[in-house]
Amino acid sequence: MPIVEQYRPVKRDGMDIKRLTHGELSAASAATLLIIASVIPLWGSVNLGDGQGGFDGESEIDSGNSFSLWEEGVFGLLPRLAVLIGLATLVLILVRAAGATRTIPSFIYLALGVSATLLMLMALAVGPAVQGNAILPFDIEVTRGPLLYAGAVLCAVITFGGWLHLRREDTDDFGNRSAAPPPM
């Protein structure tokens, strides 16, 4: 009997990113960045004017307050749904990396990415839900922040990752499209 036993690595069924395609990795990265960015207060800003000269920055009342996506009453439901769809995409990818026994259809990532992108683009078109009020003696200007645009780009990256994953399913290891099987 040997004094030193031979080391045998134990196979663990844990997270393995080698199971993921490049499309899934890019979609997961974009979804993670979107979720993190949603709490950073650069999604928009509120500026108050004195009602005498606009928003030139030299008014008597000047309070430039930035807000995050989750601030109550600023944004509607559209960008929040886009972030939640990004979270659902990330969860599905993590389940696949953990070695799920059931396969997730490839078009799911693409469908989630397209829906998140459309929601974020609609949020860009609509803008923040806060408007100025005629009763107040000052003007309110609510602007779109840089993270609203970045959120739309990140949703588009999720869509691109879903498309890459869908395309990868039809190719071999060298990137060649597999031909249809010959008829019988």
C-alpha positions as protocol buffer text, in pm:
chain_id: "A"
residue {
  index: 1
  type: MET
  ca { x: 0 y: 0 z: 0 }
}
residue {
  index: 2
  type: PRO
  ca { x: 148 y: 332 z: -107 }
}
residue {
  index: 3
  type: ILE
  ca { x: 210 y: 595 z: 154 }
}
residue {
  index: 4
  type: VAL
  ca { x: 100 y: 883 z: -72 }
}
residue {
  index: 5
  type: GLU
  ca { x: -225 y: 826 z: -253 }
}
residue {
  index: 6
  type: GLN
  ca { x: -263 y: 947 z: -604 }
}
residue {
  index: 7
  type: TYR
  ca { x: -465 y: 1268 z: -633 }
}
residue {
  index: 8
  type: ARG
  ca { x: -790 y: 1228 z: -819 }
}
residue {
  index: 9
  type: PRO
  ca { x: -980 y: 1544 z: -897 }
}
residue {
  index: 10
  type: VAL
  ca { x: -1338 y: 1537 z: -787 }
}
residue {
  index: 11
  type: LYS
  ca { x: -1583 y: 1631 z: -1058 }
}
residue {
  index: 12
  type: ARG
  ca { x: -1817 y: 1898 z: -931 }
}
residue {
  index: 13
  type: ASP
  ca { x: -2133 y: 2000 z: -1101 }
}
residue {
  index: 14
  type: GLY
  ca { x: -2108 y: 2373 z: -1047 }
}
residue {
  index: 15
  type: MET
  ca { x: -2089 y: 2680 z: -1262 }
}
residue {
  index: 16
  type: ASP
  ca { x: -1888 y: 2627 z: -1575 }
}
residue {
  index: 17
  type: ILE
  ca { x: -1870 y: 2914 z: -1820 }
}
residue {
  index: 18
  type: LYS
  ca { x: -1714 y: 2683 z: -2078 }
}
residue {
  index: 19
  type: ARG
  ca { x: -2068 y: 2553 z: -2136 }
}
residue {
  index: 20
  type: LEU
  ca { x: -2171 y: 2896 z: -2263 }
}
residue {
  index: 21
  type: THR
  ca { x: -2138 y: 3029 z: -2616 }
}
residue {
  index: 22
  type: HIS
  ca { x: -1988 y: 3367 z: -2700 }
}
residue {
  index: 23
  type: GLY
  ca { x: -2338 y: 3501 z: -2753 }
}
residue {
  index: 24
  type: GLU
  ca { x: -2449 y: 3391 z: -2408 }
}
residue {
  index: 25
  type: LEU
  ca { x: -2138 y: 3544 z: -2251 }
}
residue {
  index: 26
  type: SER
  ca { x: -2194 y: 3878 z: -2423 }
}
residue {
  index: 27
  type: ALA
  ca { x: -2566 y: 3879 z: -2334 }
}
residue {
  index: 28
  type: ALA
  ca { x: -2486 y: 3792 z: -1970 }
}
residue {
  index: 29
  type: SER
  ca { x: -2222 y: 4066 z: -1951 }
}
residue {
  index: 30
  type: ALA
  ca { x: -2457 y: 4326 z: -2096 }
}
residue {
  index: 31
  type: ALA
  ca { x: -2741 y: 4217 z: -1866 }
}
residue {
  index: 32
  type: THR
  ca { x: -2512 y: 4239 z: -1563 }
}
residue {
  index: 33
  type: LEU
  ca { x: -2397 y: 4589 z: -1661 }
}
residue {
  index: 34
  type: LEU
  ca { x: -2759 y: 4695 z: -1721 }
}
residue {
  index: 35
  type: ILE
  ca { x: -2864 y: 4576 z: -1376 }
}
residue {
  index: 36
  type: ILE
  ca { x: -2570 y: 4752 z: -1209 }
}
residue {
  index: 37
  type: ALA
  ca { x: -2627 y: 5072 z: -1409 }
}
residue {
  index: 38
  type: SER
  ca { x: -2994 y: 5084 z: -1311 }
}
residue {
  index: 39
  type: VAL
  ca { x: -2907 y: 5198 z: -958 }
}
residue {
  index: 40
  type: ILE
  ca { x: -2654 y: 5465 z: -1062 }
}
residue {
  index: 41
  type: PRO
  ca { x: -2818 y: 5810 z: -1051 }
}
residue {
  index: 42
  type: LEU
  ca { x: -2735 y: 5918 z: -1407 }
}
residue {
  index: 43
  type: TRP
  ca { x: -3057 y: 5815 z: -1586 }
}
residue {
  index: 44
  type: GLY
  ca { x: -3183 y: 6173 z: -1594 }
}
residue {
  index: 45
  type: SER
  ca { x: -3179 y: 6502 z: -1409 }
}
residue {
  index: 46
  type: VAL
  ca { x: -3429 y: 6755 z: -1278 }
}
residue {
  index: 47
  type: ASN
  ca { x: -3357 y: 7126 z: -1311 }
}
residue {
  index: 48
  type: LEU
  ca { x: -3571 y: 7398 z: -1160 }
}
residue {
  index: 49
  type: GLY
  ca { x: -3592 y: 7739 z: -1328 }
}
residue {
  index: 50
  type: ASP
  ca { x: -3720 y: 8062 z: -1175 }
}
residue {
  index: 51
  type: GLY
  ca { x: -3979 y: 8114 z: -1448 }
}
residue {
  index: 52
  type: GLN
  ca { x: -3802 y: 8431 z: -1566 }
}
residue {
  index: 53
  type: GLY
  ca { x: -3541 y: 8320 z: -1811 }
}
residue {
  index: 54
  type: GLY
  ca { x: -3539 y: 7951 z: -1876 }
}
residue {
  index: 55
  type: PHE
  ca { x: -3279 y: 7695 z: -1786 }
}
residue {
  index: 56
  type: ASP
  ca { x: -2957 y: 7876 z: -1861 }
}
residue {
  index: 57
  type: GLY
  ca { x: -2797 y: 7775 z: -1532 }
}
residue {
  index: 58
  type: GLU
  ca { x: -2802 y: 8133 z: -1399 }
}
residue {
  index: 59
  type: SER
  ca { x: -3152 y: 8129 z: -1256 }
}
residue {
  index: 60
  type: GLU
  ca { x: -3226 y: 8198 z: -893 }
}
residue {
  index: 61
  type: ILE
  ca { x: -3341 y: 7844 z: -824 }
}
residue {
  index: 62
  type: ASP
  ca { x: -3087 y: 7598 z: -955 }
}
residue {
  index: 63
  type: SER
  ca { x: -3102 y: 7241 z: -832 }
}
residue {
  index: 64
  type: GLY
  ca { x: -2970 y: 6984 z: -1072 }
}
residue {
  index: 65
  type: ASN
  ca { x: -3068 y: 6655 z: -915 }
}
residue {
  index: 66
  type: SER
  ca { x: -2982 y: 6332 z: -1092 }
}
residue {
  index: 67
  type: PHE
  ca { x: -3189 y: 6023 z: -1040 }
}
residue {
  index: 68
  type: SER
  ca { x: -3162 y: 5650 z: -1090 }
}
residue {
  index: 69
  type: LEU
  ca { x: -3400 y: 5429 z: -1284 }
}
residue {
  index: 70
  type: TRP
  ca { x: -3579 y: 5315 z: -969 }
}
residue {
  index: 71
  type: GLU
  ca { x: -3669 y: 5663 z: -836 }
}
residue {
  index: 72
  type: GLU
  ca { x: -4042 y: 5674 z: -771 }
}
residue {
  index: 73
  type: GLY
  ca { x: -4252 y: 5868 z: -1020 }
}
residue {
  index: 74
  type: VAL
  ca { x: -3977 y: 5972 z: -1261 }
}
residue {
  index: 75
  type: PHE
  ca { x: -3975 y: 5699 z: -1521 }
}
residue {
  index: 76
  type: GLY
  ca { x: -4269 y: 5493 z: -1626 }
}
residue {
  index: 77
  type: LEU
  ca { x: -4278 y: 5118 z: -1648 }
}
residue {
  index: 78
  type: LEU
  ca { x: -4096 y: 5078 z: -1981 }
}
residue {
  index: 79
  type: PRO
  ca { x: -3727 y: 5101 z: -1877 }
}
residue {
  index: 80
  type: ARG
  ca { x: -3791 y: 4910 z: -1556 }
}
residue {
  index: 81
  type: LEU
  ca { x: -3945 y: 4624 z: -1754 }
}
residue {
  index: 82
  type: ALA
  ca { x: -3642 y: 4628 z: -1985 }
}
residue {
  index: 83
  type: VAL
  ca { x: -3409 y: 4587 z: -1685 }
}
residue {
  index: 84
  type: LEU
  ca { x: -3625 y: 4307 z: -1544 }
}
residue {
  index: 85
  type: ILE
  ca { x: -3614 y: 4131 z: -1882 }
}
residue {
  index: 86
  type: GLY
  ca { x: -3234 y: 4169 z: -1870 }
}
residue {
  index: 87
  type: LEU
  ca { x: -3242 y: 4009 z: -1525 }
}
residue {
  index: 88
  type: ALA
  ca { x: -3451 y: 3719 z: -1661 }
}
residue {
  index: 89
  type: THR
  ca { x: -3198 y: 3673 z: -1941 }
}
residue {
  index: 90
  type: LEU
  ca { x: -2913 y: 3666 z: -1691 }
}
residue {
  index: 91
  type: VAL
  ca { x: -3093 y: 3410 z: -1474 }
}
residue {
  index: 92
  type: LEU
  ca { x: -3153 y: 3181 z: -1774 }
}
residue {
  index: 93
  type: ILE
  ca { x: -2788 y: 3204 z: -1875 }
}
residue {
  index: 94
  type: LEU
  ca { x: -2672 y: 3129 z: -1520 }
}
residue {
  index: 95
  type: VAL
  ca { x: -2905 y: 2829 z: -1507 }
}
residue {
  index: 96
  type: ARG
  ca { x: -2748 y: 2703 z: -1829 }
}
residue {
  index: 97
  type: ALA
  ca { x: -2398 y: 2762 z: -1689 }
}
residue {
  index: 98
  type: ALA
  ca { x: -2493 y: 2565 z: -1380 }
}
residue {
  index: 99
  type: GLY
  ca { x: -2570 y: 2266 z: -1599 }
}
residue {
  index: 100
  type: ALA
  ca { x: -2946 y: 2260 z: -1633 }
}
residue {
  index: 101
  type: THR
  ca { x: -3081 y: 1923 z: -1738 }
}
residue {
  index: 102
  type: ARG
  ca { x: -3335 y: 2079 z: -1973 }
}
residue {
  index: 103
  type: THR
  ca { x: -3217 y: 2280 z: -2268 }
}
residue {
  index: 104
  type: ILE
  ca { x: -3330 y: 2637 z: -2311 }
}
residue {
  index: 105
  type: PRO
  ca { x: -3446 y: 2712 z: -2667 }
}
residue {
  index: 106
  type: SER
  ca { x: -3199 y: 2940 z: -2842 }
}
residue {
  index: 107
  type: PHE
  ca { x: -3458 y: 3185 z: -2968 }
}
residue {
  index: 108
  type: ILE
  ca { x: -3554 y: 3275 z: -2609 }
}
residue {
  index: 109
  type: TYR
  ca { x: -3241 y: 3489 z: -2563 }
}
residue {
  index: 110
  type: LEU
  ca { x: -3309 y: 3668 z: -2890 }
}
residue {
  index: 111
  type: ALA
  ca { x: -3675 y: 3728 z: -2804 }
}
residue {
  index: 112
  type: LEU
  ca { x: -3587 y: 3863 z: -2459 }
}
residue {
  index: 113
  type: GLY
  ca { x: -3320 y: 4090 z: -2606 }
}
residue {
  index: 114
  type: VAL
  ca { x: -3551 y: 4227 z: -2876 }
}
residue {
  index: 115
  type: SER
  ca { x: -3829 y: 4297 z: -2626 }
}
residue {
  index: 116
  type: ALA
  ca { x: -3587 y: 4471 z: -2384 }
}
residue {
  index: 117
  type: THR
  ca { x: -3443 y: 4680 z: -2668 }
}
residue {
  index: 118
  type: LEU
  ca { x: -3787 y: 4785 z: -2791 }
}
residue {
  index: 119
  type: LEU
  ca { x: -3896 y: 4879 z: -2439 }
}
residue {
  index: 120
  type: MET
  ca { x: -3582 y: 5085 z: -2383 }
}
residue {
  index: 121
  type: LEU
  ca { x: -3617 y: 5260 z: -2721 }
}
residue {
  index: 122
  type: MET
  ca { x: -3977 y: 5345 z: -2637 }
}
residue {
  index: 123
  type: ALA
  ca { x: -3857 y: 5482 z: -2302 }
}
residue {
  index: 124
  type: LEU
  ca { x: -3607 y: 5699 z: -2491 }
}
residue {
  index: 125
  type: ALA
  ca { x: -3883 y: 5829 z: -2717 }
}
residue {
  index: 126
  type: VAL
  ca { x: -4126 y: 5900 z: -2432 }
}
residue {
  index: 127
  type: GLY
  ca { x: -3869 y: 6030 z: -2185 }
}
residue {
  index: 128
  type: PRO
  ca { x: -3923 y: 6081 z: -1812 }
}
residue {
  index: 129
  type: ALA
  ca { x: -4282 y: 6093 z: -1690 }
}
residue {
  index: 130
  type: VAL
  ca { x: -4236 y: 6416 z: -1489 }
}
residue {
  index: 131
  type: GLN
  ca { x: -4348 y: 6741 z: -1652 }
}
residue {
  index: 132
  type: GLY
  ca { x: -4361 y: 7103 z: -1540 }
}
residue {
  index: 133
  type: ASN
  ca { x: -4665 y: 7222 z: -1351 }
}
residue {
  index: 134
  type: ALA
  ca { x: -4844 y: 7551 z: -1433 }
}
residue {
  index: 135
  type: ILE
  ca { x: -4946 y: 7607 z: -1069 }
}
residue {
  index: 136
  type: LEU
  ca { x: -4590 y: 7632 z: -941 }
}
residue {
  index: 137
  type: PRO
  ca { x: -4407 y: 7968 z: -965 }
}
residue {
  index: 138
  type: PHE
  ca { x: -4107 y: 7801 z: -1129 }
}
residue {
  index: 139
  type: ASP
  ca { x: -4040 y: 7574 z: -1427 }
}
residue {
  index: 140
  type: ILE
  ca { x: -3936 y: 7210 z: -1409 }
}
residue {
  index: 141
  type: GLU
  ca { x: -3715 y: 7057 z: -1673 }
}
residue {
  index: 142
  type: VAL
  ca { x: -3654 y: 6683 z: -1667 }
}
residue {
  index: 143
  type: THR
  ca { x: -3388 y: 6560 z: -1907 }
}
residue {
  index: 144
  type: ARG
  ca { x: -3276 y: 6220 z: -2025 }
}
residue {
  index: 145
  type: GLY
  ca { x: -2945 y: 6115 z: -1878 }
}
residue {
  index: 146
  type: PRO
  ca { x: -2654 y: 5931 z: -2038 }
}
residue {
  index: 147
  type: LEU
  ca { x: -2743 y: 5598 z: -1878 }
}
residue {
  index: 148
  type: LEU
  ca { x: -3080 y: 5593 z: -2054 }
}
residue {
  index: 149
  type: TYR
  ca { x: -2891 y: 5589 z: -2384 }
}
residue {
  index: 150
  type: ALA
  ca { x: -2637 y: 5341 z: -2247 }
}
residue {
  index: 151
  type: GLY
  ca { x: -2924 y: 5120 z: -2131 }
}
residue {
  index: 152
  type: ALA
  ca { x: -3060 y: 5111 z: -2485 }
}
residue {
  index: 153
  type: VAL
  ca { x: -2715 y: 5011 z: -2614 }
}
residue {
  index: 154
  type: LEU
  ca { x: -2683 y: 4739 z: -2348 }
}
residue {
  index: 155
  type: CYS
  ca { x: -3024 y: 4600 z: -2443 }
}
residue {
  index: 156
  type: ALA
  ca { x: -2909 y: 4594 z: -2806 }
}
residue {
  index: 157
  type: VAL
  ca { x: -2598 y: 4399 z: -2695 }
}
residue {
  index: 158
  type: ILE
  ca { x: -2829 y: 4146 z: -2525 }
}
residue {
  index: 159
  type: THR
  ca { x: -3014 y: 4114 z: -2856 }
}
residue {
  index: 160
  type: PHE
  ca { x: -2686 y: 4070 z: -3043 }
}
residue {
  index: 161
  type: GLY
  ca { x: -2575 y: 3804 z: -2795 }
}
residue {
  index: 162
  type: GLY
  ca { x: -2903 y: 3619 z: -2845 }
}
residue {
  index: 163
  type: TRP
  ca { x: -2853 y: 3635 z: -3222 }
}
residue {
  index: 164
  type: LEU
  ca { x: -2494 y: 3508 z: -3189 }
}
residue {
  index: 165
  type: HIS
  ca { x: -2613 y: 3220 z: -2972 }
}
residue {
  index: 166
  type: LEU
  ca { x: -2888 y: 3134 z: -3218 }
}
residue {
  index: 167
  type: ARG
  ca { x: -2640 y: 3145 z: -3505 }
}
residue {
  index: 168
  type: ARG
  ca { x: -2385 y: 2937 z: -3313 }
}
residue {
  index: 169
  type: GLU
  ca { x: -2636 y: 2654 z: -3280 }
}
residue {
  index: 170
  type: ASP
  ca { x: -2636 y: 2610 z: -3659 }
}
residue {
  index: 171
  type: THR
  ca { x: -2256 y: 2606 z: -3701 }
}
residue {
  index: 172
  type: ASP
  ca { x: -1979 y: 2361 z: -3636 }
}
residue {
  index: 173
  type: ASP
  ca { x: -1661 y: 2429 z: -3436 }
}
residue {
  index: 174
  type: PHE
  ca { x: -1501 y: 2614 z: -3728 }
}
residue {
  index: 175
  type: GLY
  ca { x: -1793 y: 2854 z: -3784 }
}
residue {
  index: 176
  type: ASN
  ca { x: -1920 y: 2681 z: -4098 }
}
residue {
  index: 177
  type: ARG
  ca { x: -2293 y: 2655 z: -4137 }
}
residue {
  index: 178
  type: SER
  ca { x: -2408 y: 2299 z: -4128 }
}
residue {
  index: 179
  type: ALA
  ca { x: -2569 y: 2181 z: -4445 }
}
residue {
  index: 180
  type: ALA
  ca { x: -2911 y: 2024 z: -4447 }
}
residue {
  index: 181
  type: PRO
  ca { x: -2902 y: 1646 z: -4430 }
}
residue {
  index: 182
  type: PRO
  ca { x: -2931 y: 1473 z: -4766 }
}
residue {
  index: 183
  type: PRO
  ca { x: -3278 y: 1351 z: -4855 }
}
residue {
  index: 184
  type: MET
  ca { x: -3348 y: 985 z: -4808 }
}
